[in-house]
């Protein structure tokens, strides 16, 4: 499968933020979100076998593995890779857009589904049925660029009862929306959600690669 990079760091987002983690970043994406911070993964990369990926993950040594991209669900062998990592004793997460079904993944894979807000320019690509299958260990993430995105997210969260069965994350676009504003809105509206900051952009410079 085509891989942009594999590296060890800490999980930068979600309810698992701060845990030591190996990131396996696949190459290629079929969306072009306005706030994307990994456009470098759209093209290029290198072909690696599943065994080569596993060997590198083992060498790096973190017990948690995040499959990300790009869009990992575009990779034909992503399910086989997830199964291989799980059978090798790793805890596996995947970060994916809401444009692709995830029901082929093994049940033990933690799903982080990014709901595309209006500011992304890709909200029309959402497959809303994906959200119904999320579980308590999974999460739905809304990347928001302003209050209009926030209000849109609130309607989705409440209208679909997302907090009743999964973790709900609100992620302000780094450098564009002040997290303090998001906190004020959440408190004002008694919203059942978690503020989701990209802590890797607080630890290192926001455009640093491989961290």
Secondary structure, 3 states (H helix, E strand, C coil): CEEEEEEEEECCCCCCCCCEEEEEEECCCCCCCCCCCCHHHCCCCEECCHHHHHHHHHHHCCCEEEEECCCHHHCCCHHHHHHHHHHCCCEEEEEEECCCCCCCCCCCCEEEEEECCHHHCCHHHCCCHHHHCCCCCCEEEEEECCHHHHHHHHHHHHHCCHHHCCEEEEEECCCCCCHHHHHHHHHHHCCCCEECCCCHHHHCCCCCCCC
